[in-house]
Amino acid sequence: MKQSLSVLALAGLAIANVQFTGAQSEQLATSNSVATPVRPTDNSARLPPAPGGKSTIMGGEIRNVDAVRDQFSLRVFGEKPMKVLFDERTQVYRDGLKIPLRNLGPEQHASVQTVLDGTDVFALSIHILSQTPQGECQGQVSSFNPATGELAVSSSLSPEPVRLIVPANTLIARQGQNTFTAEASGLKDLDVGTLVTVRFSPTQKGPPVASQISILAVPGSQFLLSGEVSFLDFNTGQLDLVDPRDEKSYQVFFDSTRIPSSRNIHPGDHVRISATYQAARYVANDISVY
């Protein structure tokens, strides 16, 4: 009987020891997990917001991806390669599905949403497509040959004009104010200096083909602009106007000696401007504060 009691006593002691050891291990593990700090690994939290401003979608080939300098070359079809910067703020998609930035590599077909970051071109998003993508560019017409359909558009995002082919069935339409869109549009609007937005499809050989052209302004056309003055420089005779109707910013040039009322305006004022689009810019005919 004494031997049995001794065995039971030893077994109880062993169980108590195991339970204590397990509890002590659990407490130690919990203590270690609390004491170990969690270090953030997302570098994007330390980056500033993505550059603002109007973005442009460009289609082409991605080449020379440099993960050290965070840049790649975008070859817009028919043009010289363009350097594009990227970082953790850049969103990358393949056929509509988001993929890690580290998977970015040379691609034959890509559509890149870009924005100017100072003088650099920055990629807001990169859409890698299995099929031929659509592209878009905005700028002034630098040349157009109606006989061959060859169109050259100068853009601030490209050091060289973007060259395209305009087929006879390309949709061409004026866009903007009623007084401007009331007049019929067509190939006649593709004069030098005309402000356009062109959607196009690249080809395997030769320049891309335009599918749609929006005419934003033609030389000599009249516009009535209104909104808030966001920038003003009397030395250069230039102001920037944000029109709330289309949420666009217009750069307007004025001659203060010819328009005395312009001397009374200040940044933040709301003004109405009668302007003529000429020499690839808006020139004020009259300015009034309201």
Legacy VTK file of the C-alpha trace (Angstrom):
# vtk DataFile Version 3.0
C-alpha trace
ASCII
DATASET POLYDATA
POINTS 290 float
0.000 0.000 0.000
2.812 2.404 0.846
4.494 1.528 -2.442
1.303 2.367 -4.365
0.962 5.689 -2.571
4.584 6.490 -3.399
4.015 5.753 -7.092
0.901 7.966 -7.148
2.746 10.752 -5.382
5.618 10.595 -7.885
3.181 10.523 -10.835
1.338 13.578 -9.510
4.607 15.398 -9.067
5.648 14.530 -12.598
2.329 15.771 -14.054
2.553 18.988 -12.045
6.104 19.472 -13.265
5.069 18.951 -16.906
2.151 21.370 -16.576
4.380 23.995 -14.952
7.041 23.547 -17.593
4.462 23.924 -20.399
2.950 27.023 -18.820
6.426 28.457 -18.282
7.328 27.774 -21.947
4.091 29.356 -23.143
4.721 32.406 -20.950
8.292 32.648 -22.261
7.127 32.365 -25.866
4.501 35.052 -25.272
7.076 37.255 -23.597
9.498 36.813 -26.500
6.801 37.564 -29.086
5.884 40.784 -27.287
9.473 41.841 -26.866
10.319 41.311 -30.543
9.356 44.449 -32.495
7.685 44.141 -35.890
9.714 46.035 -38.451
7.830 47.482 -41.407
9.033 46.217 -44.749
6.900 48.439 -46.993
9.202 51.131 -48.363
6.250 52.915 -49.987
5.189 54.214 -46.540
8.294 56.403 -46.534
7.743 57.767 -50.057
5.964 61.047 -50.850
2.631 60.990 -52.720
2.807 60.234 -56.433
3.334 63.281 -58.674
0.143 65.125 -59.568
-0.854 66.772 -62.824
-2.350 65.502 -66.053
-1.295 61.990 -66.936
-0.718 60.549 -70.401
-1.142 56.945 -71.512
1.579 55.710 -73.845
1.802 52.340 -75.552
5.041 50.640 -76.498
7.760 48.161 -75.565
9.484 48.047 -72.160
13.222 47.499 -72.414
16.349 47.840 -70.231
14.628 47.518 -66.843
17.107 48.758 -64.188
15.946 47.782 -60.683
18.898 49.630 -59.117
18.178 53.017 -60.694
14.404 52.345 -60.773
14.045 53.131 -64.460
13.315 51.491 -67.809
13.210 52.437 -71.469
9.834 52.777 -73.170
9.989 52.457 -76.917
6.957 54.202 -78.333
6.377 52.622 -81.707
8.247 54.495 -84.431
10.039 56.803 -81.971
13.259 56.937 -79.970
13.301 55.136 -76.576
12.186 57.244 -73.606
13.508 56.919 -70.048
10.730 56.322 -67.505
11.205 56.268 -63.720
9.297 54.002 -61.313
9.271 53.028 -57.619
7.047 51.345 -55.012
4.254 53.822 -55.810
4.009 52.411 -59.348
1.186 49.890 -59.806
1.890 46.999 -62.206
-0.789 44.840 -63.838
-0.722 41.929 -66.251
-3.956 41.475 -68.219
-5.815 43.379 -65.504
-4.388 41.443 -62.531
-2.014 43.227 -60.154
1.479 41.730 -59.940
4.493 42.572 -57.719
6.750 45.363 -58.911
9.709 42.966 -58.746
8.141 40.980 -61.615
8.553 43.913 -64.005
10.797 42.996 -66.916
11.132 43.502 -70.669
7.715 43.396 -72.314
6.673 43.593 -75.946
3.271 45.158 -75.304
2.617 47.558 -72.441
0.441 50.572 -71.755
2.101 53.014 -69.345
0.291 55.827 -67.539
2.902 58.560 -67.145
3.113 61.973 -65.502
5.837 64.604 -65.406
7.814 64.724 -62.142
9.793 67.913 -62.702
11.650 67.167 -65.926
11.473 63.381 -65.459
8.760 61.057 -66.730
7.295 58.910 -63.922
5.154 55.781 -64.336
1.984 55.896 -62.242
0.855 52.499 -63.513
2.036 49.870 -65.980
-0.445 47.606 -67.730
1.201 44.637 -69.415
-1.055 43.164 -72.063
-1.025 39.864 -73.897
-2.608 41.564 -76.912
-1.657 44.740 -78.752
-2.523 47.742 -76.546
-4.083 51.099 -77.376
-2.015 54.238 -76.917
-2.831 57.909 -76.476
-0.883 61.123 -76.905
-1.702 64.825 -76.648
0.099 67.755 -78.222
0.274 70.133 -81.178
0.223 69.052 -84.805
3.690 69.713 -86.233
2.933 68.339 -89.716
0.239 66.490 -91.670
0.298 65.104 -95.213
-3.283 64.483 -96.468
-1.972 62.461 -99.445
-0.148 59.874 -97.325
-2.058 60.315 -94.041
1.197 60.883 -92.147
0.665 62.923 -88.963
3.323 64.220 -86.552
2.317 65.390 -83.047
4.714 67.255 -80.755
4.252 66.311 -77.093
5.939 67.656 -73.958
6.572 64.053 -72.848
8.580 63.120 -75.939
11.724 64.811 -77.291
10.712 63.802 -80.824
7.284 64.173 -82.504
5.028 61.121 -82.353
4.423 59.986 -85.943
1.202 58.217 -86.891
-0.846 57.168 -89.904
-4.365 58.615 -90.171
-6.635 56.354 -92.277
-9.515 57.909 -94.211
-12.068 56.374 -91.806
-10.470 57.797 -88.619
-13.031 59.385 -86.288
-12.205 63.113 -85.989
-14.331 65.403 -83.800
-14.012 68.748 -82.037
-14.205 68.683 -78.252
-14.853 71.512 -75.790
-17.014 74.630 -75.790
-20.242 74.804 -77.798
-19.021 77.662 -79.978
-16.031 75.545 -80.938
-17.773 72.197 -81.435
-20.621 73.719 -83.468
-18.401 73.736 -86.550
-17.892 70.439 -88.379
-14.480 68.826 -88.047
-12.344 66.665 -90.293
-8.903 66.398 -91.842
-9.030 70.157 -92.505
-8.533 70.749 -88.765
-5.126 69.039 -88.747
-3.238 72.271 -89.397
0.148 73.015 -87.868
-0.379 74.151 -84.275
-3.742 72.420 -83.770
-4.070 70.989 -80.268
-5.164 67.328 -80.418
-5.558 64.138 -78.423
-4.925 61.006 -80.512
-5.799 57.410 -79.693
-3.824 54.900 -81.729
-2.963 51.241 -82.159
0.678 50.215 -82.718
1.660 47.923 -85.587
4.403 45.348 -85.861
6.036 47.345 -88.662
5.768 51.029 -89.370
4.112 53.901 -87.462
1.049 53.345 -85.242
-2.400 53.876 -86.754
-4.740 56.554 -85.375
-8.226 55.332 -84.455
-9.669 58.544 -82.964
-8.581 62.196 -82.980
-10.093 64.812 -80.663
-9.580 68.399 -81.836
-9.152 70.611 -78.751
-8.229 73.898 -80.457
-7.325 75.089 -83.963
-5.346 78.228 -84.851
-7.625 81.271 -84.904
-10.435 79.700 -82.872
-12.091 81.821 -80.167
-12.611 80.717 -76.558
-14.333 82.199 -73.523
-12.499 81.018 -70.410
-13.480 81.624 -66.800
-12.151 80.456 -63.475
-9.547 81.113 -60.793
-6.090 82.544 -61.463
-3.619 79.996 -60.058
-0.444 81.647 -61.413
0.409 85.186 -62.555
3.600 86.702 -63.989
3.477 90.277 -65.284
7.070 90.102 -66.555
6.265 87.374 -69.077
2.599 88.317 -69.456
1.406 84.873 -68.483
-1.288 83.494 -66.201
-2.678 80.040 -65.478
-6.439 79.722 -65.232
-8.300 76.739 -63.735
-11.734 76.478 -65.360
-14.197 74.620 -63.057
-16.413 73.645 -66.006
-13.941 71.152 -67.410
-11.432 71.127 -64.494
-8.620 71.966 -66.911
-5.771 74.436 -66.495
-5.244 76.915 -69.327
-2.023 78.853 -69.865
-2.984 82.290 -71.199
-0.667 85.035 -72.465
-1.631 88.706 -72.258
-0.279 92.167 -73.065
-0.875 94.467 -70.084
-0.340 97.570 -72.244
-3.144 96.485 -74.573
-5.410 95.157 -71.773
-5.193 97.691 -68.877
-7.657 95.663 -66.760
-5.036 92.909 -66.449
-3.008 95.140 -64.096
-5.682 94.801 -61.419
-5.792 91.006 -61.217
-4.125 88.908 -58.507
-3.608 85.178 -57.898
-6.833 83.731 -56.530
-9.065 86.170 -58.438
-11.930 84.829 -60.541
-11.730 86.187 -64.071
-13.341 85.873 -67.489
-11.027 85.838 -70.475
-11.837 86.160 -74.158
-8.926 84.459 -75.922
-7.735 83.405 -79.356
-5.781 80.197 -79.872
-2.785 81.119 -82.013
0.846 80.032 -82.336
0.033 76.955 -80.190
-1.086 79.075 -77.226
-4.053 81.023 -75.863
-3.724 84.821 -76.265
-6.091 87.069 -74.261
-8.221 89.661 -76.041
-9.993 90.855 -72.885
-9.807 90.124 -69.143
-12.403 91.021 -66.510
-12.659 90.195 -62.799
-15.953 88.888 -61.400
LINES 1 291
290 0 1 2 3 4 5 6 7 8 9 10 11 12 13 14 15 16 17 18 19 20 21 22 23 24 25 26 27 28 29 30 31 32 33 34 35 36 37 38 39 40 41 42 43 44 45 46 47 48 49 50 51 52 53 54 55 56 57 58 59 60 61 62 63 64 65 66 67 68 69 70 71 72 73 74 75 76 77 78 79 80 81 82 83 84 85 86 87 88 89 90 91 92 93 94 95 96 97 98 99 100 101 102 103 104 105 106 107 108 109 110 111 112 113 114 115 116 117 118 119 120 121 122 123 124 125 126 127 128 129 130 131 132 133 134 135 136 137 138 139 140 141 142 143 144 145 146 147 148 149 150 151 152 153 154 155 156 157 158 159 160 161 162 163 164 165 166 167 168 169 170 171 172 173 174 175 176 177 178 179 180 181 182 183 184 185 186 187 188 189 190 191 192 193 194 195 196 197 198 199 200 201 202 203 204 205 206 207 208 209 210 211 212 213 214 215 216 217 218 219 220 221 222 223 224 225 226 227 228 229 230 231 232 233 234 235 236 237 238 239 240 241 242 243 244 245 246 247 248 249 250 251 252 253 254 255 256 257 258 259 260 261 262 263 264 265 266 267 268 269 270 271 272 273 274 275 276 277 278 279 280 281 282 283 284 285 286 287 288 289
